[in-house]
Amino acid sequence: MSELKFGTAGLRAKVGPGPDEMNVGTVTRATAGVAAWLQERKRPLRADGVFRAAVGYDARYGSHALARATAETFAGAGFDVTLIAEPAPTPVLAWLVKSRRMDVGVQITASHNPAQDNGYKLYLDGGSQLVSPADRQIEEHIAAQPADAADIPRSEAKSVDLSAISGYVTDLGTLVATGRQSELAPRRKLKILYTPMHGVGGNALEWALRENGFGNVHTVASQRWPDPNFPTVAFPNPEEPGATDALLAEAREIDADLLIALDPDADRCMLGLKRADGEYHMLRGDETGPLLARRVLAGVGASPGNKPVVATTVVSSQLLGRMARAEGWDYVETLTGFKNLARAADGRPGELAFAYEEAIGTAPAPHIVADKDGIATALIAAAWAAETDLATELDNIEATYGVFRTAQVSSRFEDVAQAHELIERWTKNPPATLAGATVQAGPIEDSEDNRTDGVRLVGNMDDLALRVVARASGTEPKAKFYLEVSAEAGADAQAVEALLERLKVDVSGAV
């Protein structure tokens, strides 16, 4: 068996006894490797010359034990260590690293993965996730650690932080703070229904909402409290079919105005809106991202040499790019993963103002949390929903910038290698036509010409543009196909949606 490798979001695997599984031994060796790498290649941020580490954890099986092992291994390496006192959302850990000028942070979580999994998200100074080549360098240091984790020094000399969640919630409040009764009154009336999806986001979300004037907050009781078995969903991911069924059923019963579905570690958020016909629509990430970008960037001034930077990934909708060109924002496309999005403004004159990925991950306040943040996303959406009809705002975006529709086709496998094999076949022998349109194959490239494995297919039919990006997931054994059909403003939306459906059929048939 091989050792675990850093993927899109750190280490993830089944909880078990082997070197390729999540257990106290693997996280101890991983942490010792991280500590050794920092000591070799970095200088402590603070003048006293001591490295500082923060550790958080969710409510999955083994999370607390793995967090303790992580904290005690950092302490054994001479680090000043802070352990968050209770299971907490991943954005709290990212906030803690950034706000307290920590050198490194680790969140024990497998996010939206199945119940048998756990993981190890690594954050460096500034609160952004690990990127290459540091990941490969750290893996070398991990490999150099004693094979028996019991031989690695550990110490219980750690601080326990009782106020991390409250500090995080207080900082988020600055995004929507108001003392105007004209704004607070509609917040009190807005009927919000949320689900933490059996994860750890419920307390922080409800706290943030109520602290900022939202008094009509309801929850899906069957999914409110942490449960590592995730008993009501096949996969604890709001994007998975059926995952939001309980939320939608409760929404119809209480006539909710705004729906919020967090993933279990609360770094991702899916929003749901009531349409004009009274039915509810759960927004894809490619709808939430451009919608909230409009809110966050409203009134943001920019000079030609200091434009606000907005970013999304190579697999996300191209709508944000269309909006950026029209509004004068500095637009960047990165490879997948928030570890890349958080650094999208590196080397550019402006600062990162907003970033999102299609997988319902949004960073609406990178200056507070330099990572995706489901609770900040929900709070900003709620504040805007109290002021206006968000469904109408979506229509306005379409009328202004064009019609964009996206979908995803995915194949889940038992083994990661099977997913990579499927993508390799598509890369070597791409289809010549899709949905009746001739398509051209090319590499997956970001704004800086960085490439990743997979293939990008583009074509046109009449006045409609289509695109398919095929790649293997970096967090699960899945092959993913990201589909988009677009047209100029004023185009027939039904024609766009019809072509997207034909595209889904063709891609599904080919995988």
C-alpha positions in Angstrom: 0.0 0.0 0.0 1.2 3.5 -0.8 1.1 6.5 1.5 -1.5 9.2 1.2 -0.8 12.1 -1.2 -2.0 15.7 -1.1 -4.8 16.2 -3.5 -7.0 19.2 -4.4 -8.0 19.7 -0.7 -5.2 18.0 1.3 -5.3 14.4 2.5 -8.6 12.4 2.3 -9.2 8.7 2.7 -11.2 6.1 4.6 -10.7 5.9 8.3 -8.7 2.7 8.9 -5.4 1.2 10.1 -3.3 1.3 6.9 -0.7 3.9 5.7 -3.1 4.8 2.9 -5.9 5.5 5.4 -6.7 8.1 7.9 -5.6 7.2 11.4 -3.5 8.7 14.3 -0.4 7.2 12.7 -0.8 8.8 9.3 -1.7 12.3 10.7 1.2 12.1 13.1 3.7 11.4 10.4 2.0 14.0 8.1 2.2 16.7 10.8 5.8 15.9 11.6 6.6 16.2 7.9 4.8 19.6 7.7 6.7 20.8 10.8 10.0 19.7 9.3 9.3 21.4 6.0 8.4 24.7 7.7 11.5 24.6 9.9 13.6 24.0 6.8 12.1 26.5 4.4 10.2 29.2 6.3 10.9 31.8 9.0 8.3 32.3 11.7 5.9 35.2 11.1 6.4 36.6 14.6 9.6 38.2 15.9 10.0 35.8 18.8 11.1 33.1 16.3 8.5 30.5 17.4 6.3 28.8 14.8 2.6 28.9 15.6 0.0 26.3 14.5 -3.8 26.2 14.7 -5.8 23.0 14.6 -9.5 22.5 14.1 -11.8 19.6 13.5 -15.3 18.5 12.6 -17.6 15.9 14.0 -16.7 12.9 11.8 -15.6 9.6 13.3 -12.1 10.0 14.7 -11.9 13.8 14.1 -11.1 14.7 17.7 -8.5 12.1 18.2 -6.8 13.0 14.9 -6.9 16.7 15.8 -5.3 16.0 19.2 -2.6 13.9 17.5 -2.0 16.8 15.1 -1.8 19.4 17.8 0.5 17.3 20.0 2.8 16.5 17.1 3.2 20.2 16.3 3.8 20.9 20.0 6.4 18.1 20.1 8.2 19.9 17.2 8.5 23.0 19.4 5.5 24.9 17.9 3.1 27.1 19.9 -0.2 25.3 19.3 -3.8 26.4 19.5 -6.5 23.8 19.4 -10.1 25.0 18.7 -12.1 23.8 21.7 -15.1 22.2 19.9 -16.0 20.9 16.5 -16.1 23.9 14.2 -16.6 24.9 10.5 -13.5 24.8 8.3 -13.8 28.6 7.7 -13.2 29.2 11.4 -9.8 27.5 11.1 -8.9 29.5 8.0 -10.0 32.7 9.7 -8.0 31.9 12.8 -4.8 31.3 10.8 -5.2 34.6 8.9 -6.4 36.8 11.8 -4.0 35.5 14.4 -1.0 35.4 12.0 -0.4 31.7 12.4 2.3 30.0 10.4 0.2 26.9 9.7 -3.3 25.5 10.3 -4.8 22.1 10.0 -8.5 21.2 9.8 -9.5 17.6 10.3 -12.4 17.1 8.0 -13.5 15.2 4.9 -15.9 18.0 4.0 -18.7 16.5 1.9 -17.1 13.0 1.4 -19.0 9.8 2.4 -19.3 8.9 6.1 -16.4 6.4 6.1 -13.9 9.2 5.1 -11.9 11.7 7.0 -9.2 14.2 5.9 -6.5 16.7 6.7 -6.8 20.2 5.2 -3.5 22.2 5.4 -3.4 26.0 5.5 -0.3 28.1 5.3 0.2 31.7 6.5 -2.5 34.0 5.3 -5.1 31.2 5.7 -4.9 29.8 2.1 -4.6 26.1 1.4 -1.4 24.3 0.4 -0.2 24.6 -3.3 2.5 23.0 -5.4 5.4 22.6 -5.2 5.1 22.7 -1.4 2.8 19.7 -1.4 5.4 17.5 -3.1 8.2 18.9 -0.8 6.1 18.1 2.3 5.5 14.6 1.0 9.2 14.1 0.9 9.5 15.2 4.5 6.7 12.9 5.5 8.4 9.9 3.8 11.5 10.7 5.9 9.7 10.4 9.2 10.0 7.2 11.4 7.8 4.4 10.0 6.4 3.9 13.5 4.5 7.1 14.5 5.1 6.2 18.1 8.8 7.3 17.6 7.7 10.8 16.7 7.8 13.3 19.7 4.4 14.6 20.9 3.6 17.0 23.6 0.4 18.1 25.4 1.7 21.7 25.6 -1.1 23.3 23.7 -3.7 26.1 24.2 -7.4 25.5 23.8 -9.2 28.3 22.1 -12.8 28.8 23.5 -13.6 31.9 21.5 -12.6 31.1 17.9 -16.2 30.7 16.6 -17.3 33.9 18.3 -14.4 35.9 16.9 -15.1 34.6 13.4 -18.8 35.4 13.7 -18.0 38.9 14.9 -15.7 39.6 12.0 -18.3 38.3 9.5 -20.8 40.7 11.0 -18.7 43.6 9.5 -19.9 42.5 6.1 -23.5 43.2 6.7 -23.6 45.4 9.8 -26.3 48.1 9.8 -28.1 50.2 12.4 -30.8 51.4 10.0 -34.3 50.2 10.9 -35.2 50.3 7.2 -32.7 47.5 6.7 -33.3 45.6 10.0 -37.1 45.5 9.7 -37.1 43.3 6.5 -34.3 41.1 8.0 -36.6 40.3 10.9 -39.4 39.3 8.5 -37.3 37.2 6.0 -38.1 33.6 6.6 -34.9 31.6 6.3 -34.7 27.8 6.3 -31.3 26.1 6.6 -29.7 22.7 6.9 -26.2 21.9 8.1 -26.4 18.5 6.5 -25.5 16.7 9.7 -22.4 18.8 10.0 -20.9 21.4 12.2 -22.1 24.6 10.6 -25.5 25.0 12.4 -24.4 26.9 15.5 -22.1 29.4 13.7 -24.7 30.0 10.9 -27.5 30.6 13.3 -25.3 32.8 15.5 -24.2 34.9 12.5 -27.8 35.3 11.3 -29.4 36.3 14.6 -26.5 38.6 15.5 -27.2 40.6 12.3 -30.9 41.0 12.7 -32.4 37.9 11.2 -35.2 36.8 13.6 -37.2 34.3 11.5 -34.7 31.5 11.2 -35.8 27.8 10.9 -33.9 24.6 10.4 -34.5 21.1 9.1 -34.7 19.3 12.4 -33.6 15.9 11.1 -30.3 17.3 9.8 -29.6 20.0 12.4 -27.1 18.3 14.7 -23.8 16.7 13.9 -24.0 13.0 13.1 -21.1 11.2 11.5 -23.4 8.6 10.0 -25.2 11.3 7.8 -28.4 9.2 8.2 -30.8 11.1 6.0 -28.6 11.5 2.9 -26.8 9.1 0.6 -23.9 11.6 0.3 -23.6 14.6 2.5 -23.2 17.0 -0.4 -26.0 19.6 -1.2 -25.2 19.0 -4.9 -25.9 15.3 -4.8 -29.4 14.1 -6.1 -31.8 14.0 -3.2 -29.6 15.7 -0.7 -31.8 18.8 -0.4 -35.1 16.9 -0.6 -35.8 17.4 3.2 -35.0 21.1 2.9 -37.3 21.6 0.0 -40.1 19.6 1.6 -39.9 21.8 4.8 -39.6 25.0 2.7 -43.0 24.2 1.0 -44.5 23.5 4.4 -43.5 26.7 6.1 -43.4 28.9 2.9 -39.7 29.9 3.4 -38.2 32.9 1.5 -34.6 31.8 1.4 -33.1 28.3 1.6 -29.5 27.6 2.8 -27.8 24.2 2.6 -24.3 23.9 4.0 -22.0 21.0 3.5 -20.8 19.2 6.6 -17.8 21.4 7.3 -19.7 24.5 6.2 -17.1 25.9 3.7 -19.7 25.4 0.9 -23.2 26.8 0.6 -26.1 26.1 -1.8 -28.8 28.7 -1.9 -32.5 28.1 -2.8 -34.9 30.7 -4.0 -38.7 30.8 -4.6 -39.6 31.4 -8.2 -42.5 33.4 -9.5 -44.5 30.2 -9.9 -44.1 29.5 -6.2 -41.7 26.6 -6.7 -38.2 26.5 -5.2 -35.0 26.4 -7.2 -31.7 25.3 -5.7 -29.0 27.4 -7.3 -25.9 25.9 -8.9 -22.6 27.3 -7.9 -22.5 28.9 -11.4 -25.6 30.9 -10.4 -24.6 31.8 -6.9 -21.2 32.9 -7.9 -22.1 35.6 -10.4 -25.1 36.6 -8.3 -23.1 37.4 -5.2 -20.3 38.9 -7.2 -22.7 41.6 -8.3 -23.6 42.3 -4.7 -20.0 42.2 -3.4 -18.6 44.3 -6.2 -21.4 46.9 -6.2 -20.0 50.3 -5.8 -16.4 49.1 -5.7 -14.3 51.8 -7.3 -11.4 50.9 -9.5 -8.7 52.8 -11.2 -7.1 51.4 -14.4 -4.0 50.3 -12.4 -5.9 48.9 -9.4 -8.9 47.0 -10.5 -10.6 44.6 -8.1 -9.6 41.0 -8.9 -12.4 38.5 -9.4 -11.6 34.8 -10.0 -13.1 31.5 -10.8 -11.8 28.2 -12.1 -11.3 26.7 -15.6 -14.3 24.4 -15.0 -16.8 27.1 -13.9 -19.1 29.1 -16.0 -17.7 31.8 -18.2 -20.4 34.2 -17.1 -18.2 35.9 -14.5 -15.6 36.7 -17.2 -18.3 38.3 -19.3 -19.4 40.4 -16.3 -15.8 41.4 -15.5 -15.2 42.6 -19.0 -18.3 44.7 -18.9 -17.7 46.1 -15.4 -14.0 46.7 -15.5 -13.0 44.1 -13.0 -9.7 42.2 -13.3 -10.7 38.6 -14.2 -8.6 35.5 -13.5 -9.2 31.9 -14.3 -7.3 29.4 -12.2 -6.9 25.6 -12.1 -9.4 23.9 -9.8 -9.3 24.2 -6.0 -9.5 27.2 -3.7 -5.9 26.8 -3.0 -5.4 28.4 -6.4 -8.4 30.8 -6.3 -7.1 32.3 -3.0 -3.9 33.3 -4.8 -5.5 34.6 -8.0 -4.4 38.2 -7.3 -0.7 37.3 -6.7 1.4 39.5 -8.9 -1.5 41.7 -9.9 -1.9 45.4 -9.0 -5.4 44.9 -7.4 -6.5 42.7 -4.5 -8.7 39.7 -4.6 -12.3 40.9 -4.0 -14.3 37.8 -4.9 -13.8 34.2 -5.9 -16.0 31.3 -6.6 -16.0 27.7 -8.0 -18.8 25.9 -9.6 -18.9 23.3 -6.7 -20.9 25.8 -4.5 -17.8 27.2 -3.1 -17.6 31.0 -2.7 -15.1 33.4 -1.1 -17.2 36.6 -0.8 -14.8 38.2 1.7 -11.2 37.1 1.0 -9.9 39.8 3.4 -11.5 37.9 6.3 -11.3 34.2 5.1 -8.9 33.5 2.2 -10.9 30.3 1.3 -14.4 29.3 0.5 -16.8 30.2 3.3 -20.3 28.8 3.3 -21.4 30.9 6.3 -20.2 34.2 4.9 -21.9 33.3 1.7 -25.2 32.6 3.4 -25.0 35.8 5.5 -24.4 38.1 2.5 -27.1 36.3 0.5 -29.6 36.7 3.4 -28.8 40.4 3.7 -29.4 41.0 0.0 -32.5 38.8 0.0 -34.0 41.0 2.7 -33.6 44.0 0.4 -34.6 42.6 -3.0 -35.9 39.6 -4.9 -32.8 37.5 -5.8 -34.6 35.6 -8.5 -35.3 38.9 -10.2 -31.6 39.8 -9.8 -30.7 36.5 -11.6 -33.0 37.5 -14.5 -31.3 40.9 -14.6 -27.9 39.3 -14.9 -29.1 37.2 -17.8 -30.7 40.2 -19.6 -27.5 42.2 -19.1 -24.7 39.8 -19.7 -26.0 36.8 -21.6 -27.6 33.4 -21.1 -25.4 30.9 -19.5 -26.5 27.4 -18.5 -24.2 24.8 -16.9 -24.5 21.1 -15.8 -22.3 18.3 -14.7 -22.1 14.6 -15.6 -20.0 12.5 -13.3 -19.1 8.8 -12.9 -18.3 7.5 -9.5 -15.8 4.5 -9.2 -14.5 2.3 -6.5 -10.9 3.3 -7.2 -9.3 6.7 -8.1 -7.3 5.0 -10.9 -10.5 4.1 -12.7 -11.6 7.7 -12.9 -8.2 8.8 -14.2 -8.3 6.0 -16.8 -11.7 7.3 -18.1 -10.4 10.9 -18.4 -7.2 9.6 -20.1 -9.3 7.8 -22.8 -11.3 11.1 -23.4 -8.0 13.0 -23.7 -6.4 10.6 -26.1 -9.6 10.0 -28.2 -11.9 12.9 -27.8 -15.3 12.9 -29.5 -15.5 14.8 -32.8 -19.1 15.9 -32.3 -21.3 16.5 -29.3 -25.0 17.4 -29.4 -24.8 17.7 -33.2 -22.0 20.3 -33.1 -18.4 19.8 -34.2 -16.1 20.2 -31.3 -12.3 20.9 -31.0 -10.2 19.4 -28.3 -7.5 21.3 -26.4 -5.8 21.3 -23.0 -7.2 22.6 -19.8 -5.3 25.9 -19.2 -5.7 28.8 -16.7 -5.1 32.5 -17.2 -1.3 31.9 -16.6 -1.1 29.0 -19.1 -0.8 26.5 -16.3 -2.2 23.1 -17.4 -3.9 20.2 -15.6 -4.8 16.6 -16.8 -7.9 16.3 -18.8 -9.4 17.8 -22.0 -11.4 20.9 -23.0 -13.9 20.6 -25.9 -15.5 23.6 -27.5 -17.9 24.1 -30.4 -20.8 26.2 -31.8 -24.2 25.5 -33.1 -26.0 28.4 -34.7 -25.6 31.3 -32.2 -25.0 29.0 -29.2 -21.5 28.2 -27.8 -20.9 24.9 -26.0 -18.0 23.7 -23.9 -17.1 20.5 -22.0 -14.3 20.2 -19.6 -13.4 16.6 -18.5 -11.2 15.9 -15.5 -10.8 13.5 -12.6 -11.9 14.7 -9.1 -9.1 15.6 -6.8 -11.1 14.7 -3.7 -13.2 11.6 -4.6 -12.9 8.6 -7.0 -15.0 10.4 -9.7 -14.6 11.5 -13.3 -16.3 14.8 -13.9 -17.6 16.4 -17.0 -18.5 20.1 -16.7 -20.9 21.3 -19.4 -21.8 24.8 -20.5 -24.0 26.3 -23.2 -24.1 30.1 -23.6 -25.5 32.8 -25.8 -25.6 36.6 -26.0 -28.1 38.7 -24.0 -31.6 38.5 -25.4 -31.2 34.9 -26.8 -33.8 32.3 -26.4 -33.1 30.7 -23.0 -35.2 27.6 -23.9 -32.9 27.0 -26.9 -29.9 27.2 -24.7 -31.4 24.8 -22.2 -32.5 22.3 -24.9 -28.9 22.2 -26.3 -27.6 21.6 -22.8 -29.9 18.7 -22.4 -28.8 17.2 -25.7 -25.2 17.7 -24.5 -25.9 15.9 -21.2 -27.3 12.9 -23.1 -24.3 12.7 -25.4 -21.8 13.0 -22.7 -23.6 10.5 -20.4 -23.8 8.0 -23.2 -20.0 8.4 -23.9 -18.9 7.7 -20.3 
